[in-house]
Amino acid sequence: MRILAAVARNGTMSGAARELNSNAATVSRRLDRLTEAFGEPVFYRTSDGWTTNPAILPLIEAAERFQQDLQSVVNARASHTAGASSISVGMPPVIASNFMLPNLRNLLSALPNLSLTIDHRVFGEGLGPYDIVMTFLPIDQGRLIAKRLGELDYALYRPCGTETQSGWIGLTERHDRYPVMQMARAYFDEPPRVRVDQIAHVREAMKGARLNGPLPLVIGDADDDLERLDPDGPPLQAPLWLAYHESRRGDPLLAQVVAWIDRYMFSG
């Protein structure tokens, strides 16, 4: 069931194997057995990867729900026995680097038995392999509990000493639906001349190419080599959302991690 859910999330056997620390051959064998038991293929091969057989969707949902229920039981047990419990969190790199990681000492001190995994997650729907996800896109899935954490402020910047000019640095096309890219596209009225995959790389590309670009205030204002294009203008506020599966309501460790994130994410 874990392999079934992992292939559905990743779209490829190799991706599922990486997530599960296994190999593609093992994943393929398990799916063959499941196909035999189910009486028809659980996935169909397409040019874009593996597409889920619609008839198997309830089984995938049951498998994911079972994984969440199981982790809740494990964490509840560990809270009574002082054993180590694990939580995995997927979040945008800009949130990990500038908010989550600098405050880790506080979290680990508050939860000495916590085993924590923090991973970069920008795209994808639902939880994927994580217990908690953070995203800049609204969450509208019935079995997820969503919470708005606050807003990350963005502005448009340029390297100090340069004149406003044609061409800007942006994120890759997969980011185009995110507020920061929509703001920059509307201001410059043209697509970016250079695209990179992370906000941290936007800053480095701006300085290397001497071009403009959008950055969070926490990055742009802290860099003495950059200045805002409109120092007096209001920043763009991009809402940050947190979500976890509704079956984890009774998980004491997850509740403590969520409460800590909610309290410290933007307050330091």
Contacts in CASP RR format, 6 or more apart in sequence:
PFRMAT RR
TARGET T0000
AUTHOR 0000-0000-0000
METHOD contacts of the structure
MODEL  1
MRILAAVARNGTMSGAARELNSNAATVSRRLDRLTEAFGEPVFYRTSDGW
TTNPAILPLIEAAERFQQDLQSVVNARASHTAGASSISVGMPPVIASNFM
LPNLRNLLSALPNLSLTIDHRVFGEGLGPYDIVMTFLPIDQGRLIAKRLG
ELDYALYRPCGTETQSGWIGLTERHDRYPVMQMARAYFDEPPRVRVDQIA
HVREAMKGARLNGPLPLVIGDADDDLERLDPDGPPLQAPLWLAYHESRRG
DPLLAQVVAWIDRYMFSG
1 59 0 8 1.000
1 62 0 8 1.000
1 63 0 8 1.000
1 66 0 8 1.000
1 67 0 8 1.000
2 20 0 8 1.000
2 63 0 8 1.000
2 67 0 8 1.000
3 16 0 8 1.000
3 20 0 8 1.000
3 22 0 8 1.000
3 26 0 8 1.000
3 27 0 8 1.000
3 30 0 8 1.000
3 31 0 8 1.000
4 30 0 8 1.000
4 31 0 8 1.000
4 34 0 8 1.000
4 42 0 8 1.000
4 56 0 8 1.000
4 59 0 8 1.000
4 60 0 8 1.000
4 63 0 8 1.000
5 60 0 8 1.000
5 63 0 8 1.000
5 64 0 8 1.000
5 67 0 8 1.000
6 15 0 8 1.000
6 16 0 8 1.000
6 19 0 8 1.000
6 20 0 8 1.000
6 27 0 8 1.000
6 129 0 8 1.000
7 13 0 8 1.000
7 16 0 8 1.000
7 27 0 8 1.000
7 31 0 8 1.000
7 43 0 8 1.000
7 50 0 8 1.000
8 43 0 8 1.000
8 52 0 8 1.000
8 60 0 8 1.000
9 16 0 8 1.000
9 19 0 8 1.000
9 128 0 8 1.000
9 129 0 8 1.000
10 16 0 8 1.000
10 18 0 8 1.000
10 19 0 8 1.000
11 49 0 8 1.000
11 50 0 8 1.000
12 49 0 8 1.000
12 50 0 8 1.000
13 24 0 8 1.000
13 27 0 8 1.000
13 28 0 8 1.000
13 31 0 8 1.000
13 50 0 8 1.000
14 24 0 8 1.000
16 22 0 8 1.000
16 27 0 8 1.000
17 23 0 8 1.000
17 24 0 8 1.000
17 26 0 8 1.000
17 27 0 8 1.000
19 129 0 8 1.000
20 27 0 8 1.000
31 42 0 8 1.000
31 43 0 8 1.000
34 42 0 8 1.000
35 41 0 8 1.000
35 42 0 8 1.000
38 56 0 8 1.000
38 59 0 8 1.000
40 53 0 8 1.000
40 55 0 8 1.000
41 53 0 8 1.000
42 52 0 8 1.000
42 53 0 8 1.000
42 56 0 8 1.000
42 59 0 8 1.000
43 50 0 8 1.000
43 51 0 8 1.000
43 52 0 8 1.000
43 53 0 8 1.000
43 56 0 8 1.000
44 50 0 8 1.000
44 51 0 8 1.000
44 53 0 8 1.000
45 51 0 8 1.000
52 60 0 8 1.000
61 143 0 8 1.000
64 127 0 8 1.000
64 245 0 8 1.000
65 143 0 8 1.000
65 245 0 8 1.000
65 247 0 8 1.000
68 131 0 8 1.000
68 245 0 8 1.000
68 247 0 8 1.000
68 248 0 8 1.000
69 247 0 8 1.000
71 86 0 8 1.000
71 131 0 8 1.000
71 248 0 8 1.000
71 251 0 8 1.000
72 247 0 8 1.000
72 248 0 8 1.000
72 250 0 8 1.000
72 251 0 8 1.000
72 254 0 8 1.000
74 85 0 8 1.000
75 85 0 8 1.000
75 86 0 8 1.000
75 87 0 8 1.000
75 251 0 8 1.000
75 252 0 8 1.000
75 253 0 8 1.000
75 254 0 8 1.000
76 250 0 8 1.000
76 251 0 8 1.000
76 252 0 8 1.000
78 84 0 8 1.000
78 85 0 8 1.000
78 113 0 8 1.000
78 253 0 8 1.000
79 85 0 8 1.000
79 252 0 8 1.000
79 253 0 8 1.000
82 113 0 8 1.000
83 113 0 8 1.000
84 113 0 8 1.000
84 114 0 8 1.000
84 115 0 8 1.000
85 113 0 8 1.000
85 114 0 8 1.000
85 115 0 8 1.000
85 253 0 8 1.000
86 114 0 8 1.000
86 115 0 8 1.000
86 116 0 8 1.000
86 117 0 8 1.000
87 114 0 8 1.000
87 115 0 8 1.000
87 116 0 8 1.000
87 117 0 8 1.000
87 131 0 8 1.000
87 132 0 8 1.000
87 253 0 8 1.000
87 254 0 8 1.000
87 257 0 8 1.000
88 116 0 8 1.000
88 117 0 8 1.000
88 118 0 8 1.000
88 119 0 8 1.000
88 129 0 8 1.000
88 130 0 8 1.000
88 131 0 8 1.000
88 132 0 8 1.000
89 100 0 8 1.000
89 116 0 8 1.000
89 117 0 8 1.000
89 118 0 8 1.000
89 119 0 8 1.000
89 130 0 8 1.000
89 131 0 8 1.000
89 132 0 8 1.000
89 133 0 8 1.000
89 134 0 8 1.000
89 257 0 8 1.000
90 118 0 8 1.000
90 119 0 8 1.000
90 120 0 8 1.000
90 121 0 8 1.000
90 130 0 8 1.000
90 132 0 8 1.000
90 133 0 8 1.000
90 134 0 8 1.000
91 100 0 8 1.000
91 118 0 8 1.000
91 119 0 8 1.000
91 120 0 8 1.000
91 121 0 8 1.000
91 133 0 8 1.000
91 134 0 8 1.000
91 135 0 8 1.000
92 120 0 8 1.000
92 121 0 8 1.000
92 122 0 8 1.000
92 134 0 8 1.000
92 135 0 8 1.000
92 136 0 8 1.000
93 120 0 8 1.000
93 122 0 8 1.000
93 198 0 8 1.000
93 199 0 8 1.000
93 200 0 8 1.000
94 152 0 8 1.000
94 198 0 8 1.000
94 199 0 8 1.000
94 200 0 8 1.000
94 216 0 8 1.000
94 219 0 8 1.000
95 134 0 8 1.000
95 152 0 8 1.000
95 240 0 8 1.000
95 265 0 8 1.000
96 118 0 8 1.000
96 120 0 8 1.000
97 200 0 8 1.000
98 216 0 8 1.000
98 218 0 8 1.000
98 219 0 8 1.000
99 218 0 8 1.000
99 265 0 8 1.000
99 266 0 8 1.000
99 268 0 8 1.000
100 118 0 8 1.000
100 261 0 8 1.000
100 265 0 8 1.000
101 118 0 8 1.000
102 268 0 8 1.000
103 264 0 8 1.000
103 268 0 8 1.000
104 116 0 8 1.000
106 260 0 8 1.000
106 264 0 8 1.000
107 114 0 8 1.000
107 116 0 8 1.000
107 257 0 8 1.000
107 260 0 8 1.000
107 264 0 8 1.000
108 114 0 8 1.000
108 116 0 8 1.000
110 256 0 8 1.000
110 260 0 8 1.000
111 253 0 8 1.000
111 256 0 8 1.000
111 257 0 8 1.000
111 260 0 8 1.000
114 253 0 8 1.000
114 257 0 8 1.000
116 257 0 8 1.000
119 130 0 8 1.000
121 130 0 8 1.000
121 133 0 8 1.000
121 134 0 8 1.000
121 135 0 8 1.000
122 174 0 8 1.000
122 175 0 8 1.000
123 174 0 8 1.000
125 141 0 8 1.000
126 133 0 8 1.000
126 139 0 8 1.000
126 141 0 8 1.000
126 144 0 8 1.000
126 243 0 8 1.000
127 133 0 8 1.000
127 144 0 8 1.000
127 243 0 8 1.000
127 244 0 8 1.000
127 245 0 8 1.000
131 244 0 8 1.000
131 245 0 8 1.000
131 248 0 8 1.000
131 254 0 8 1.000
132 242 0 8 1.000
132 243 0 8 1.000
132 244 0 8 1.000
132 254 0 8 1.000
132 257 0 8 1.000
132 258 0 8 1.000
132 261 0 8 1.000
133 242 0 8 1.000
133 243 0 8 1.000
133 244 0 8 1.000
134 149 0 8 1.000
134 240 0 8 1.000
134 241 0 8 1.000
134 242 0 8 1.000
134 243 0 8 1.000
134 261 0 8 1.000
135 240 0 8 1.000
135 241 0 8 1.000
135 243 0 8 1.000
136 152 0 8 1.000
136 178 0 8 1.000
136 179 0 8 1.000
136 180 0 8 1.000
136 238 0 8 1.000
136 239 0 8 1.000
136 240 0 8 1.000
136 241 0 8 1.000
137 177 0 8 1.000
137 178 0 8 1.000
137 241 0 8 1.000
138 146 0 8 1.000
138 239 0 8 1.000
138 241 0 8 1.000
139 146 0 8 1.000
139 241 0 8 1.000
139 243 0 8 1.000
141 243 0 8 1.000
142 246 0 8 1.000
143 245 0 8 1.000
143 246 0 8 1.000
143 247 0 8 1.000
144 243 0 8 1.000
144 244 0 8 1.000
144 245 0 8 1.000
144 246 0 8 1.000
145 243 0 8 1.000
145 244 0 8 1.000
145 245 0 8 1.000
145 246 0 8 1.000
145 248 0 8 1.000
145 249 0 8 1.000
146 241 0 8 1.000
146 242 0 8 1.000
146 243 0 8 1.000
147 241 0 8 1.000
147 242 0 8 1.000
147 243 0 8 1.000
147 258 0 8 1.000
147 262 0 8 1.000
148 239 0 8 1.000
148 240 0 8 1.000
148 241 0 8 1.000
148 242 0 8 1.000
149 240 0 8 1.000
149 241 0 8 1.000
149 242 0 8 1.000
149 261 0 8 1.000
149 262 0 8 1.000
149 265 0 8 1.000
149 266 0 8 1.000
150 239 0 8 1.000
150 240 0 8 1.000
150 265 0 8 1.000
150 266 0 8 1.000
151 237 0 8 1.000
151 238 0 8 1.000
151 239 0 8 1.000
151 240 0 8 1.000
151 266 0 8 1.000
152 216 0 8 1.000
152 218 0 8 1.000
152 237 0 8 1.000
152 238 0 8 1.000
152 240 0 8 1.000
152 266 0 8 1.000
153 216 0 8 1.000
153 217 0 8 1.000
153 218 0 8 1.000
153 235 0 8 1.000
153 236 0 8 1.000
153 237 0 8 1.000
153 238 0 8 1.000
154 179 0 8 1.000
154 180 0 8 1.000
154 183 0 8 1.000
154 214 0 8 1.000
154 215 0 8 1.000
154 216 0 8 1.000
154 217 0 8 1.000
154 235 0 8 1.000
154 236 0 8 1.000
154 237 0 8 1.000
154 238 0 8 1.000
155 214 0 8 1.000
155 215 0 8 1.000
155 217 0 8 1.000
155 220 0 8 1.000
155 228 0 8 1.000
155 229 0 8 1.000
155 230 0 8 1.000
155 233 0 8 1.000
155 235 0 8 1.000
155 236 0 8 1.000
156 183 0 8 1.000
156 184 0 8 1.000
156 187 0 8 1.000
156 212 0 8 1.000
156 213 0 8 1.000
156 214 0 8 1.000
156 228 0 8 1.000
156 229 0 8 1.000
156 230 0 8 1.000
157 206 0 8 1.000
157 212 0 8 1.000
157 213 0 8 1.000
157 214 0 8 1.000
157 215 0 8 1.000
157 220 0 8 1.000
157 226 0 8 1.000
157 227 0 8 1.000
157 228 0 8 1.000
157 229 0 8 1.000
158 164 0 8 1.000
158 206 0 8 1.000
158 211 0 8 1.000
158 212 0 8 1.000
158 213 0 8 1.000
158 226 0 8 1.000
158 227 0 8 1.000
158 229 0 8 1.000
159 206 0 8 1.000
159 207 0 8 1.000
159 208 0 8 1.000
159 210 0 8 1.000
159 211 0 8 1.000
159 225 0 8 1.000
159 226 0 8 1.000
159 227 0 8 1.000
160 224 0 8 1.000
160 225 0 8 1.000
160 226 0 8 1.000
160 227 0 8 1.000
161 227 0 8 1.000
162 210 0 8 1.000
164 212 0 8 1.000
164 229 0 8 1.000
165 211 0 8 1.000
165 212 0 8 1.000
166 190 0 8 1.000
166 193 0 8 1.000
167 188 0 8 1.000
167 190 0 8 1.000
167 192 0 8 1.000
167 193 0 8 1.000
167 211 0 8 1.000
167 212 0 8 1.000
168 184 0 8 1.000
168 188 0 8 1.000
168 190 0 8 1.000
168 192 0 8 1.000
168 193 0 8 1.000
168 211 0 8 1.000
168 212 0 8 1.000
168 213 0 8 1.000
169 192 0 8 1.000
169 193 0 8 1.000
169 194 0 8 1.000
169 195 0 8 1.000
169 196 0 8 1.000
169 202 0 8 1.000
169 205 0 8 1.000
169 206 0 8 1.000
169 209 0 8 1.000
169 211 0 8 1.000
169 212 0 8 1.000
169 213 0 8 1.000
170 181 0 8 1.000
170 184 0 8 1.000
170 192 0 8 1.000
170 194 0 8 1.000
170 195 0 8 1.000
170 196 0 8 1.000
170 202 0 8 1.000
170 205 0 8 1.000
170 213 0 8 1.000
170 214 0 8 1.000
171 178 0 8 1.000
171 180 0 8 1.000
171 181 0 8 1.000
171 192 0 8 1.000
171 195 0 8 1.000
171 196 0 8 1.000
171 197 0 8 1.000
171 198 0 8 1.000
171 199 0 8 1.000
171 202 0 8 1.000
172 195 0 8 1.000
172 196 0 8 1.000
172 197 0 8 1.000
173 195 0 8 1.000
175 181 0 8 1.000
176 182 0 8 1.000
176 185 0 8 1.000
178 238 0 8 1.000
179 236 0 8 1.000
179 238 0 8 1.000
180 199 0 8 1.000
180 214 0 8 1.000
180 236 0 8 1.000
180 238 0 8 1.000
181 214 0 8 1.000
183 214 0 8 1.000
183 236 0 8 1.000
184 192 0 8 1.000
184 213 0 8 1.000
184 214 0 8 1.000
185 191 0 8 1.000
185 192 0 8 1.000
187 229 0 8 1.000
188 212 0 8 1.000
192 213 0 8 1.000
193 209 0 8 1.000
193 211 0 8 1.000
194 205 0 8 1.000
194 209 0 8 1.000
194 211 0 8 1.000
196 202 0 8 1.000
196 205 0 8 1.000
199 215 0 8 1.000
199 216 0 8 1.000
199 219 0 8 1.000
200 219 0 8 1.000
202 213 0 8 1.000
202 214 0 8 1.000
202 215 0 8 1.000
203 215 0 8 1.000
203 219 0 8 1.000
203 220 0 8 1.000
203 223 0 8 1.000
203 226 0 8 1.000
205 211 0 8 1.000
206 212 0 8 1.000
206 213 0 8 1.000
206 215 0 8 1.000
206 226 0 8 1.000
207 225 0 8 1.000
207 226 0 8 1.000
212 229 0 8 1.000
214 236 0 8 1.000
215 226 0 8 1.000
217 235 0 8 1.000
220 226 0 8 1.000
221 228 0 8 1.000
240 265 0 8 1.000
242 258 0 8 1.000
242 261 0 8 1.000
242 262 0 8 1.000
244 254 0 8 1.000
244 258 0 8 1.000
248 254 0 8 1.000
249 255 0 8 1.000
END
